[in-house]
Structure formats: structure tokens, C-alpha cells
Amino acid sequence: MKSVFYLLLLISIVSCREEKKGLIPLKETPKAIKISYANGFSIEKSDSGLTLIKVKSPWPNAKTAFTYALLPKNKMAAMTLNKDEYDAIVAVPVERIVVTSTTHIPALEALGAGNKLVGFPDTKYISSKATRKRIDAGQIKELGNNEAINTEMVLELNPEVVVGFGVDGQNKAYATLQRANIPVVYNGDWTEETPLGKAEWIKFFAPFFGVEAAADSIFKRIEKSYLQAKKLAKTAQNKPKVLSGALYKDVWYLPGGKSWAAQFFEDAHADYIWKHTAETGSLSLSLESVLEKGKQAEFWISPAQFTSYGDMEAANPHYRQFDAFKNQKCYSFAGTTGETGGLLYYELAPQRPDLVLKDLIHMLHPQLLPDYTPFFFKPLD
């Protein structure tokens, strides 16, 4: 009888201890966070504090998705997770982070987490004044380049998470970091096909710092500004024809009809000549085919990296045949750079599509925003 009594007592004690330990209930149903425009990720939160981020589109045509578990630091001792079920487990809030794309910088800064960044590959491409100041002060270390990131330097920095950027998932450096128990999570903001879809990735970063409410508020302001500008553009009486891109060697690259850039043209009430094509990335055409369809376009938006008509003519005299060139209706973001030459458009435009749209409306329909000062785009010299 004593043995039975002690056995029951032991079971009771162990049971109480496990109850106090607070293991995550196996049947706990997480609640989905609202994502309105982005298709590449989802977020779920549990009452226990667990956040699950699923990245469905880390790069174009990805065959697999990635699931990341974020655990509050103050609850980690009371939680256990099966590591085999997740591609990374991150303790939050994060105090030391490495990101790998300039598009990540504006999100960090907007969320008040710019001071958490400790390393970045190819820092020369960063244009943000605030982040450049931290680079100059030695607070952000140069990590080489994203394709061959300096893993020894990353290990020395000992970040709590590395936000990766990849085109195919074959980055060996990331695998090295994962073997060293540094969590690597993929961000696929660049795969989104709509301006607001890209901007909504600010919600991806928020759970790492515990600032979900701030991210939601910031995105709502951007969304409101964008939709108001789109509504204004629809009041324009004309819908001018638009040409884009330029030659690289013998190939003319320009946005596909389902691309991010093409969506901007549509929302700015412009008639993009290749809007009916199905590509979500770029089209590769010949000069002859572009000249045939685009010769009479009223505007030429983003003619590659050219910033002057003289440079364009020197590169290829055939550009002179286009009406937009003759009438000096060419506009580019290539002249808006940071202090080290990085293009601000590539860094900030995905985060602030409302500014891009207003720039385009000001160019295409100047009567609608007569007092507006363009942020990214400028007429060619």
C-alpha cells in the first residue's frame, strides 16, 4: 500500500511540475493575422505567445515553403518545441539581427529597430542616412556579398537571426550558419507582384521585435495614401501611352504585364504598351519589336540607368526615333542616389509604393498634383 501511495504521489508531483512548466498544448489552435495584399507569407499567433511565420514564396517558383517559430524570451523556459517541425526557431524580441537586402532596411527603421542591425553584405549599396551613420560609426559590419557572405564575421557578430535573401535556396553560407545554430529565415518581399503586397512585408519583420501593432498602423497609412492616389489618378481624362526599359547589349528588357512596375502604371492611369503580357518579371525583346510598338508612346519611364538624353544617344542613336525621346518626356529614378551611390528607389520604393505612385501621377497627369515634389523620379537632363 505504501508503494502504491508513493507512486501516486510521485505521479501527482510530476504532473504538477509539467503543468507549471507550461508546455505548449498540442491541440492549441493559432489565430491567423490578417494579411491583405501579400501572397508570399502568413502569420499565426497562439495564446501561449508562440508566433508562426510561413514563407510560401522565398524566391520565384519555389517548390517548398518555410515555417519559422518565434518564442518569447521570457517564456522559453516554459516551452518546448520539436525542432524538426520548423525551419528555424527564434527567441524574440531580437536584439541583434543581420539582414541581406537593402529592401529590409526601411522596414527596420520604420519599426524603430534600425539600431538592432549589426551586419550587412555590401553596405555600400545602403542609402539610408540613419543606417549609413551607424555604418560609419562601426556599428554595422561589412559582410562581403550575399552570394558569399563572410560566415566567420557573422559568427563573430553572433546575431540572433539572419534574414536571408535568395534566388534558389542554394546559398552554402546560410547552411553553414544554420549548422552553427544561428537561425536563418528567408524574406521573399521581392517576389510579390503588387506594390501594396511588397509593402505589407513590414508585418513579416514586426514579430521579431514585438511591434506588430506599429507595423499594422504604418501599413494602414501607406495603404490609405496609395489608394487615395490611385483614386485621384482615375479622375484623369486621358490615359497616356507609356514605354519602359532600354537595351542591354542587344536585348531590350522591360516590365512584364503582371509585374510590380506594370501595376504602378495601371494604378497611375497610364496605358502601358505591354500590359497584356503574362510575365511577372521582365520581358526580353528586340529593338525592332519595341520600336514598332513603342515609337509613339508619350512617356518613357525608367530607361534603364540613364540620367541624360546625351548618354542615351551616345549608347544607341536609335533611341532618337522614339517620340518620348524627341519630346523629352523621359523620366528616371537613376539620379536619386544615396551618398555612396546606391539607388534609393531599390531600397525604399518597395516600402513606400505611395510615393512611387504619386511620382508617376505627377509626371503623367501634372494637373492632378500640381504642387507635388517628386521623390524618386526626375526628368532626364
C-alpha positions as CSV (number, residue, x, y, z in Angstrom):
1,M,0.0,0.0,0.0
2,K,2.9,2.4,0.8
3,S,4.4,1.7,-2.6
4,V,1.1,2.5,-4.3
5,F,0.8,5.7,-2.2
6,Y,4.3,6.9,-3.1
7,L,3.7,6.0,-6.7
8,L,0.5,8.1,-6.9
9,L,2.3,10.9,-5.0
10,L,5.2,10.9,-7.5
11,I,2.8,11.0,-10.5
12,S,1.0,13.9,-8.9
13,I,4.2,15.8,-8.3
14,V,5.5,15.2,-11.9
15,S,2.1,16.2,-13.3
16,C,2.1,19.4,-11.3
17,R,5.6,20.2,-12.5
18,E,4.7,19.6,-16.1
19,E,1.6,21.8,-15.6
20,K,3.8,24.6,-14.2
21,K,6.3,24.1,-17.0
22,G,3.5,25.2,-19.3
23,L,4.2,23.1,-22.3
24,I,2.5,24.4,-25.5
25,P,-0.8,22.5,-25.8
26,L,-0.7,20.1,-28.7
27,K,-4.3,21.0,-29.7
28,E,-3.8,24.8,-29.4
29,T,-5.2,26.5,-32.5
30,P,-3.2,29.6,-33.5
31,K,-5.0,32.6,-34.9
32,A,-4.2,34.0,-38.3
33,I,-3.0,37.6,-38.6
34,K,-4.7,39.5,-41.4
35,I,-2.6,39.9,-44.5
36,S,-4.5,41.8,-47.2
37,Y,-2.2,42.0,-50.2
38,A,1.0,39.9,-49.8
39,N,0.8,36.4,-51.1
40,G,4.2,35.2,-50.0
41,F,3.9,34.8,-46.3
42,S,1.4,34.3,-43.4
43,I,1.5,34.8,-39.7
44,E,-0.3,32.9,-36.9
45,K,-0.2,33.7,-33.2
46,S,-1.1,31.4,-30.3
47,D,-2.3,32.5,-26.8
48,S,0.8,30.9,-25.4
49,G,2.9,33.5,-27.1
50,L,4.2,31.3,-30.0
51,T,4.2,33.1,-33.4
52,L,4.5,31.0,-36.6
53,I,5.6,32.7,-39.8
54,K,5.2,30.7,-43.0
55,V,7.1,32.0,-46.1
56,K,5.4,30.5,-49.1
57,S,7.4,32.3,-51.8
58,P,11.0,32.8,-50.7
59,W,12.0,33.0,-54.4
60,P,10.2,32.6,-57.7
61,N,8.8,29.2,-58.4
62,A,9.9,27.8,-55.0
63,K,8.8,24.2,-54.5
64,T,8.7,24.3,-50.7
65,A,7.6,26.7,-48.0
66,F,9.5,27.5,-44.8
67,T,8.0,27.7,-41.3
68,Y,9.6,29.7,-38.6
69,A,8.7,29.6,-34.9
70,L,9.2,32.7,-32.8
71,L,9.2,32.2,-29.0
72,P,9.2,35.0,-26.4
73,K,12.4,35.0,-24.4
74,N,10.6,35.3,-21.1
75,K,8.6,32.1,-21.8
76,M,11.3,30.0,-23.4
77,A,12.0,28.1,-20.2
78,A,8.3,27.1,-20.1
79,M,8.0,26.0,-23.7
80,T,9.3,23.1,-25.7
81,L,9.1,22.7,-29.4
82,N,10.0,19.9,-31.8
83,K,12.9,21.4,-33.8
84,D,12.2,19.0,-36.6
85,E,8.9,20.7,-37.3
86,Y,10.4,24.1,-38.0
87,D,13.0,25.5,-40.4
88,A,14.2,27.9,-37.6
89,I,13.3,28.7,-34.0
90,V,14.0,32.3,-33.0
91,A,13.9,33.8,-29.5
92,V,12.2,37.2,-29.5
93,P,12.4,40.1,-29.2
94,V,15.6,40.1,-31.2
95,E,18.4,42.5,-30.2
96,R,21.0,41.6,-32.8
97,I,20.0,41.0,-36.5
98,V,21.7,40.6,-39.8
99,V,19.7,41.4,-43.0
100,T,20.8,40.9,-46.6
101,S,18.8,43.1,-48.9
102,T,18.5,46.9,-48.9
103,T,14.7,46.5,-49.1
104,H,14.9,45.2,-45.5
105,I,16.4,48.4,-44.2
106,P,13.4,50.8,-44.4
107,A,11.2,48.2,-42.6
108,L,13.6,48.0,-39.7
109,E,13.9,51.8,-39.5
110,A,10.1,52.3,-39.7
111,L,9.6,49.8,-36.8
112,G,12.2,51.6,-34.6
113,A,14.6,48.6,-34.9
114,G,17.3,50.1,-37.1
115,N,19.6,50.0,-34.1
116,K,19.3,46.2,-33.9
117,L,21.1,45.8,-37.2
118,V,24.7,44.6,-36.7
119,G,25.8,43.3,-40.1
120,F,25.0,43.6,-43.8
121,P,26.6,42.3,-47.1
122,D,27.7,45.1,-49.5
123,T,27.0,48.0,-47.2
124,K,28.0,50.4,-50.0
125,Y,24.5,49.9,-51.5
126,I,22.7,51.2,-48.4
127,S,21.4,54.8,-49.0
128,S,19.5,55.5,-45.7
129,K,21.2,58.3,-43.9
130,A,20.5,56.9,-40.5
131,T,21.9,53.5,-41.3
132,R,24.9,55.0,-43.1
133,K,25.7,56.9,-39.9
134,R,25.8,53.6,-38.0
135,I,28.0,52.0,-40.7
136,D,30.4,54.9,-40.4
137,A,30.5,54.5,-36.6
138,G,31.4,50.8,-37.0
139,Q,28.1,49.6,-35.5
140,I,27.2,47.7,-38.7
141,K,29.9,45.4,-40.0
142,E,30.6,44.7,-43.7
143,L,29.9,41.0,-44.5
144,G,31.1,40.7,-48.1
145,N,28.3,39.9,-50.5
146,N,25.1,38.0,-50.2
147,E,26.2,35.2,-52.6
148,A,29.3,34.5,-50.5
149,I,28.6,36.1,-47.1
150,N,31.5,36.1,-44.7
151,T,30.4,33.4,-42.3
152,E,33.3,33.9,-39.9
153,M,32.3,37.5,-39.5
154,V,28.7,36.6,-38.9
155,L,29.7,34.0,-36.3
156,E,31.8,36.6,-34.6
157,L,28.8,39.0,-34.5
158,N,26.6,36.3,-33.1
159,P,23.3,37.6,-34.3
160,E,20.1,36.1,-33.0
161,V,18.7,35.8,-36.5
162,V,19.8,36.3,-40.1
163,V,17.2,37.4,-42.6
164,G,18.2,35.8,-45.9
165,F,17.6,36.7,-49.5
166,G,17.9,34.1,-52.1
167,V,17.1,33.3,-55.7
168,D,17.1,29.5,-55.5
169,G,17.9,28.4,-51.9
170,Q,21.4,27.2,-52.8
171,N,23.4,29.6,-50.6
172,K,26.0,27.5,-48.9
173,A,26.9,30.3,-46.4
174,Y,23.4,30.1,-45.0
175,A,23.7,26.4,-44.5
176,T,27.0,27.0,-42.6
177,L,25.3,29.5,-40.3
178,Q,22.4,27.1,-39.6
179,R,24.9,24.4,-38.6
180,A,26.3,26.9,-36.1
181,N,22.8,27.3,-34.6
182,I,22.3,30.7,-36.0
183,P,18.7,30.9,-37.3
184,V,18.3,31.9,-40.9
185,V,14.9,33.0,-42.2
186,Y,14.1,33.8,-45.8
187,N,12.3,37.1,-46.8
188,G,10.6,37.0,-50.2
189,D,9.3,40.5,-50.4
190,W,10.8,40.9,-53.9
191,T,8.6,38.1,-55.3
192,E,5.4,40.0,-54.7
193,E,3.6,41.2,-57.9
194,T,1.7,44.2,-56.4
195,P,3.0,47.4,-54.8
196,L,0.9,47.0,-51.7
197,G,1.9,43.3,-51.5
198,K,5.6,44.3,-51.2
199,A,4.9,47.0,-48.7
200,E,2.9,44.6,-46.4
201,W,6.1,42.6,-45.7
202,I,6.7,45.1,-42.9
203,K,4.4,42.8,-41.0
204,F,6.9,40.0,-41.5
205,F,9.5,41.9,-39.5
206,A,7.3,43.1,-36.7
207,P,7.0,39.8,-34.7
208,F,10.8,39.6,-34.4
209,F,10.7,42.8,-32.3
210,G,7.3,42.6,-30.7
211,V,5.9,45.6,-32.6
212,E,3.0,44.1,-34.5
213,A,0.7,47.0,-33.7
214,A,3.2,49.5,-35.0
215,A,3.6,47.6,-38.3
216,D,-0.1,47.4,-38.8
217,S,-0.5,51.1,-38.2
218,I,2.3,52.0,-40.6
219,F,1.0,49.8,-43.3
220,K,-2.5,51.2,-43.0
221,R,-1.1,54.7,-43.5
222,I,0.8,53.6,-46.6
223,E,-2.3,51.7,-47.9
224,K,-4.5,54.7,-47.4
225,S,-2.1,57.1,-49.1
226,Y,-1.7,54.7,-52.0
227,L,-5.4,54.1,-52.5
228,Q,-6.2,57.8,-52.4
229,A,-3.6,58.5,-55.1
230,K,-5.0,55.7,-57.2
231,K,-8.5,57.1,-56.9
232,L,-7.2,60.5,-57.9
233,A,-5.4,59.1,-60.9
234,K,-8.7,57.6,-62.2
235,T,-10.1,61.2,-62.5
236,A,-7.7,62.0,-65.3
237,Q,-9.3,62.4,-68.6
238,N,-6.5,60.9,-70.6
239,K,-4.6,57.7,-70.4
240,P,-1.2,58.3,-72.0
241,K,0.8,55.5,-73.6
242,V,3.9,54.5,-71.6
243,L,7.1,52.9,-72.7
244,S,9.7,51.5,-70.3
245,G,13.1,49.8,-70.2
246,A,16.1,50.1,-72.5
247,L,18.7,48.0,-74.4
248,Y,21.3,45.9,-72.6
249,K,23.7,44.7,-75.3
250,D,21.2,43.6,-78.0
251,V,18.2,42.9,-75.7
252,W,15.6,45.3,-74.5
253,Y,14.4,44.5,-71.0
254,L,11.1,45.9,-69.8
255,P,8.4,45.0,-67.2
256,G,6.1,42.2,-67.9
257,G,2.3,42.9,-67.9
258,K,1.8,41.2,-64.5
259,S,4.8,42.8,-62.8
260,W,5.1,45.2,-59.9
261,A,6.1,48.0,-62.3
262,A,3.2,47.4,-64.7
263,Q,0.8,47.6,-61.7
264,F,2.1,51.0,-60.9
265,F,1.4,52.2,-64.5
266,E,-2.1,50.8,-64.3
267,D,-2.8,52.5,-61.0
268,A,-1.4,55.8,-62.3
269,H,-4.0,55.6,-65.1
270,A,-1.4,55.0,-67.9
271,D,-1.7,52.8,-70.9
272,Y,1.4,50.6,-70.6
273,I,2.0,49.1,-74.1
274,W,2.9,45.6,-72.8
275,K,0.2,45.4,-70.1
276,H,-1.4,42.4,-71.7
277,T,1.6,40.1,-71.4
278,A,1.6,37.5,-68.7
279,E,5.1,37.8,-67.3
280,T,5.5,38.8,-63.7
281,G,9.2,39.7,-64.2
282,S,10.8,41.3,-67.2
283,L,10.3,40.8,-70.9
284,S,13.3,40.3,-73.3
285,L,12.6,41.9,-76.7
286,S,14.5,43.2,-79.7
287,L,14.9,46.8,-80.6
288,E,12.8,46.3,-83.7
289,S,9.8,45.0,-81.8
290,V,9.9,47.7,-79.2
291,L,10.3,50.4,-81.8
292,E,7.3,49.0,-83.8
293,K,5.0,49.2,-80.8
294,G,6.6,51.9,-78.7
295,K,7.7,54.6,-81.1
296,Q,4.7,56.8,-80.5
297,A,4.5,56.3,-76.7
298,E,4.0,59.7,-75.0
299,F,6.2,58.9,-72.0
300,W,9.3,56.8,-71.4
301,I,9.5,55.7,-67.7
302,S,12.7,54.2,-66.3
303,P,15.0,53.9,-69.4
304,A,17.5,51.7,-67.6
305,Q,20.2,53.6,-65.7
306,F,20.3,56.6,-68.0
307,T,20.1,60.0,-66.4
308,S,20.6,62.2,-69.5
309,Y,19.5,62.3,-73.2
310,G,23.1,62.7,-74.2
311,D,24.1,59.4,-72.5
312,M,21.2,57.6,-74.1
313,E,22.0,58.9,-77.6
314,A,25.7,58.0,-77.1
315,A,24.7,54.5,-76.1
316,N,22.4,53.9,-79.0
317,P,21.4,56.5,-81.6
318,H,18.2,54.5,-82.4
319,Y,16.7,56.0,-79.2
320,R,16.2,59.2,-81.1
321,Q,13.5,57.6,-83.1
322,F,11.1,57.4,-80.1
323,D,8.6,60.3,-79.7
324,A,9.1,60.3,-75.9
325,F,12.8,60.9,-76.5
326,K,12.2,63.6,-79.2
327,N,9.7,65.4,-76.9
328,Q,11.9,65.0,-73.8
329,K,9.3,63.0,-71.9
330,C,11.7,60.5,-70.3
331,Y,11.9,60.1,-66.5
332,S,14.2,58.0,-64.4
333,F,14.9,57.2,-60.7
334,A,18.6,56.6,-61.5
335,G,19.6,60.1,-60.5
336,T,18.2,59.7,-56.9
337,T,21.1,58.1,-55.0
338,G,22.5,57.9,-51.5
339,E,25.9,59.3,-50.6
340,T,27.7,56.1,-51.7
341,G,25.8,55.8,-55.0
342,G,23.1,53.3,-54.1
343,L,19.8,53.8,-55.8
344,L,17.2,55.0,-53.3
345,Y,14.4,53.5,-55.4
346,Y,15.6,49.9,-55.0
347,E,15.9,50.4,-51.2
348,L,12.8,52.4,-50.3
349,A,10.3,52.1,-53.1
350,P,9.0,48.7,-52.1
351,Q,8.3,50.1,-48.6
352,R,6.7,53.3,-49.9
353,P,4.7,52.5,-53.1
354,D,2.5,55.5,-52.4
355,L,5.5,57.8,-53.1
356,V,6.2,56.0,-56.4
357,L,2.6,56.2,-57.5
358,K,2.4,59.9,-56.7
359,D,5.6,60.5,-58.7
360,L,4.0,58.8,-61.7
361,I,0.8,60.7,-61.4
362,H,2.7,64.0,-61.2
363,M,4.6,63.1,-64.4
364,L,1.7,61.7,-66.4
365,H,-1.1,63.9,-65.1
366,P,0.6,67.1,-63.7
367,Q,-2.7,68.9,-63.3
368,L,-3.8,66.4,-60.6
369,L,-0.8,67.0,-58.3
370,P,0.5,70.5,-59.4
371,D,2.4,71.3,-56.2
372,Y,3.9,67.8,-55.6
373,T,7.6,67.4,-55.4
374,P,8.7,64.0,-56.9
375,F,10.6,61.8,-54.5
376,F,12.2,59.2,-56.8
377,F,11.7,60.1,-60.4
378,K,13.3,63.0,-62.2
379,P,13.2,64.2,-65.8
380,L,16.4,63.3,-67.7
381,D,19.0,66.0,-68.2
